[in-house]
Amino acid sequence: MKTETFSYLPPMTPDQVRKQIHYLLANGWIAGIEFAPPAGISNTYWSWWKLPMFNARTPEEIWAEIEACRAAHPDCYVRLTAYDRSRQAQVMSFVVYRPAA
């Protein structure tokens, strides 16, 4: 199942995800982490993993939360979202973890 634009590409490596996180931070966007069970990924609403990361300054901080969400919900999809304060809109979203089929 295709869930977003990047899902048409081969799965990203952890290093490639970190580069996207760096891009997110370089643009001053706010990171958010969400998760959903396989049956709910086509649903508009995913569950939040904690609150948006307003104070995150490094890719490692965000990566650590992605890994914590993945460990807590190993049977769920996990996605990273980015929010732009000035546009008050979501500007990026992609799945960073897919559970085993």
TILOTOR-288434 format. One line per field, with one value per atom (N, C-alpha, C): x, z, y. Coordinates in pm, whole numbers, plus 50000, padded with zeros to 5 digits. Example, Ala and Ser with C-alpha at 12.3 -4.5 7.8 and 13.67 -1.06 7.14 Angstrom:
# residues 2
px	c(51319 51230 51320 51285 51367 51290)
pz	c(50780 50780 50780 50708 50714 50787)
py	c(49431 49550 49670 49775 49894 50003)
***
This chain:
# residues 101
px	c(50084 50000 50088 50056 50130 50066 50149 50095 50131 50232 50275 50375 50423 50509 50633 50703 50826 50800 50678 50652 50664 50678 50700 50850 50933 51077 51116 51236 51281 51281 51267 51267 51393 51377 51491 51573 51702 51791 51780 51824 51823 51900 52011 52088 52007 51932 51849 51737 51680 51577 51638 51757 51825 51849 51881 51900 51769 51658 51528 51497 51536 51517 51602 51725 51811 51747 51692 51624 51506 51429 51315 51362 51467 51517 51579 51650 51713 51610 51489 51383 51304 51339 51271 51134 51110 50981 50977 50859 50838 50807 50880 50862 50749 50677 50574 50585 50557 50564 50426 50379 50248 50260 50161 50161 50019 50007 49876 49893 49795 49801 49781 49826 49811 49670 49570 49431 49390 49464 49424 49506 49601 49689 49621 49512 49442 49348 49336 49254 49320 49243 49297 49370 49325 49381 49467 49592 49684 49697 49744 49763 49897 49898 50022 50109 50238 50337 50384 50336 50365 50314 50372 50333 50433 50400 50499 50627 50737 50868 50913 50847 50873 51018 51079 51214 51325 51295 51399 51496 51624 51727 51821 51820 51913 51838 51889 51828 51828 51928 51937 51821 51777 51662 51537 51515 51396 51409 51528 51550 51525 51568 51548 51398 51318 51173 51108 51158 51107 51134 51254 51290 51207 51180 51098 50955 50900 50766 50762 50862 50870 50878 50956 50970 50839 50767 50641 50527 50537 50430 50491 50550 50620 50528 50399 50306 50238 50285 50223 50318 50259 50335 50370 50486 50529 50563 50513 50546 50594 50675 50729 50657 50612 50546 50622 50610 50674 50570 50573 50478 50552 50501 50559 50478 50543 50473 50415 50491 50445 50324 50323 50209 50100 50133 50042 49983 50075 50033 50138 50093 50185 50254 50387 50462 50537 50544 50612 50557 50546 50500 50544 50607 50643 50659 50637 50645 50793 50832 50971 50986 50874 50879 50752 50773 50662 50678 50571 50584 50600 50652 50667 50531 50528 50400 50334)
pz	c(50000 50000 50000 49917 49911 50008 50097 50202 50184 50105 50083 49968 49932 49816 49821 49935 49945 49935 49953 49948 49806 49708 49571 49544 49642 49633 49718 49702 49793 49937 50036 50175 50207 50285 50323 50431 50423 50528 50647 50765 50879 50850 50776 50742 50653 50559 50473 50552 50647 50733 50814 50866 50944 50859 50732 50642 50624 50616 50607 50737 50850 50979 50983 50935 50930 50844 50730 50641 50713 50785 50862 50961 51037 51136 51071 50961 50892 50843 50815 50770 50887 51009 51126 51149 51093 51109 51241 51285 51410 51376 51440 51415 51501 51442 51514 51474 51566 51538 51563 51469 51478 51451 51495 51469 51443 51370 51340 51309 51347 51312 51161 51103 50959 50907 50984 50939 50937 51007 51018 50939 50858 50791 50683 50629 50528 50595 50725 50803 50805 50810 50814 50944 51053 51183 51236 51264 51329 51474 51560 51701 51719 51804 51834 51926 51903 51997 52072 52192 52274 52202 52231 52168 52058 51971 51872 51943 51877 51937 51914 51982 51966 51997 52092 52137 52080 51988 51930 51848 51871 51802 51718 51745 51673 51614 51503 51446 51543 51630 51725 51823 51866 51957 51891 51768 51696 51665 51623 51593 51717 51834 51958 51987 51959 51981 51878 51756 51654 51700 51748 51795 51918 52007 52125 52084 51989 51939 51873 51794 51726 51826 51933 52035 52111 52136 52210 52124 51992 51900 51782 51807 51699 51587 51612 51509 51433 51454 51391 51293 51202 51116 51198 51171 51239 51130 51145 51046 51114 51041 51085 51009 51080 51016 51051 50968 50992 50975 51066 51066 51056 50971 50952 51033 51127 51213 51132 51037 50964 50875 50812 50727 50807 50929 51015 50939 50882 50802 50810 50782 50770 50635 50635 50511 50466 50553 50517 50604 50546 50621 50545 50615 50552 50656 50613 50700 50721 50848 50880 50927 50954 50997 50950 50887 50848 50920 50984 51055 50955 51005 50919 50867 50744 50679 50742)
py	c(49883 50000 50124 50220 50345 50444 50499 50585 50731 50761 50899 50901 51019 51035 50947 50944 50866 50716 50670 50527 50471 50558 50512 50489 50522 50501 50381 50330 50224 50278 50190 50237 50317 50423 50506 50436 50458 50409 50504 50462 50555 50684 50674 50794 50888 50834 50918 50985 50913 50972 51086 51064 51170 51294 51275 51390 51466 51395 51462 51538 51479 51547 51673 51664 51782 51892 51853 51948 52014 51933 51983 52089 52060 52154 52277 52259 52371 52472 52425 52515 52575 52538 52592 52531 52415 52349 52272 52239 52166 52021 51930 51787 51731 51638 51563 51417 51328 51185 51125 51045 50982 50833 50756 50613 50566 50455 50397 50249 50167 50025 50010 49899 49881 49903 49864 49882 50029 50117 50256 50354 50307 50402 50484 50436 50517 50616 50606 50698 50836 50940 51074 51102 51045 51075 50961 50993 50900 50946 50859 50894 50965 51066 51137 51055 51060 51010 51135 51151 51268 51393 51508 51634 51668 51765 51808 51851 51835 51859 52004 52096 52239 52276 52208 52246 52158 52070 51983 52068 52045 52122 52035 51904 51816 51697 51643 51524 51406 51398 51288 51288 51406 51415 51356 51394 51347 51199 51155 51014 50929 50976 50900 50883 50984 50973 50881 50882 50789 50646 50620 50487 50447 50542 50512 50479 50551 50524 50387 50359 50229 50115 50132 50028 50008 50117 50108 50054 50072 50029 49954 49836 49764 49714 49704 49656 49770 49892 50009 50077 50152 50241 50364 50422 50545 50645 50767 50870 50996 51069 51197 51306 51407 51521 51648 51748 51877 51986 52081 52191 52323 52410 52543 52643 52709 52806 52923 52974 53092 53062 52947 52909 52839 52800 52725 52605 52529 52415 52304 52183 52070 52082 52074 52093 51968 51867 51744 51632 51514 51398 51273 51180 51055 50946 50824 50706 50674 50658 50625 50481 50414 50274 50203 50088 50000 49868 49817 49689 49575 49465 49346 49303 49255 49219 49101)
***
